[in-house]
Amino acid sequence: MTAIWFNMALVFELLAGVGFIFYLIKQQKALFRYSSWALLGGFIFHTIFLWDSYMATGAIPVLEFRSALSFFSWSIILAYLVFHVKFRLRVLASFITPFAAFLMIISSALPNTNGPVGNQFKSLWLTIHIIAAFMGNGMFAITFLGAIMYLILERSIKKKKLGSFYSRLPSLATLDSINYYSLVYGFILLTLGMITGSIYAQFIMGTYWKWDPKEVWSLITWLSYAVLIHERLAVGWRGRRAAVMSIICFCILIFTFAGVSLWFGGYHSFENLGARKAL
């Protein structure tokens, strides 16, 4: 049954992503409305899938790359739904939803290596750590895509190419506001995730920090976003500088999320996370 929920989520989110792309081209309100319903349906199916997976194992389903990508996609959609309530920017869905659907496509193409889950992964601190960290990642995805939109619009203005496509994008000021708010919320959630992760490590391993590659790169990611927030608040960075730095920070985040976990050793690597190492 869990696989059915996953497939339903994949289909609906893919339909929503395609629909929002056509909405960006056609600007038909009906397209946005139908795509929104598809996205909401996909999000509900996705949530049921994650809940079923959690109930079956007692742990948040992120212990292998396939499930981690799925959870990342869900976090991005949730972050978008929160921001849609605040900003009501329809065009934002045309960038966010295809990206989330793309992650789901990759997830669906990977083999399912789930197995018995060790008791060390059935911890409230770990649950809070994972949810906070992934929700922070979802917010940073909005920061990243908002920055992409900002640079596209800024370039079109400088080159005086204000065609119909560019006129559909929000103003530079609005995009900068999206960048700022998603950055702040994402940083708070990432900080909470790192703190609760350290507390969990103390309970499980007797130490808050082990210089694991994922820990080191998570700290580098946190410091990168801390620098960006400092430059925005203390120095007054706005616009292009903030957008470029947001893209750089997100590239570091993606490397930390995927590259470090796949290519580096340590107890955070997907190979060693314990889906096949039950206690």
Secondary structure, DSSP 8 states (H G I E B T S, - for coil): -HHHHHHHHHHHHHHHHHHHHHHHHH--HHHHHHHHHHHHHHHHHHHHHHHHHHHHHSS-S-SSHHHHHHHHHHHHHHHHHHHHHHH--HHHHHHHHHHHHHHHHHHHHS--------GGG--HHHHHHHHHHHHHHHHHHHHHHHHHHHHHHHHHHHTT---HHHHTS--HHHHHHHHHHHHHHHHHHHHHHHHHHHHHHHHHHS-S----HHHHHHHHHHHHHHHHHHIIIII---HHHHHHHHHHHHHHHHIIIIIHHHHS-STTSGGGSSTT---
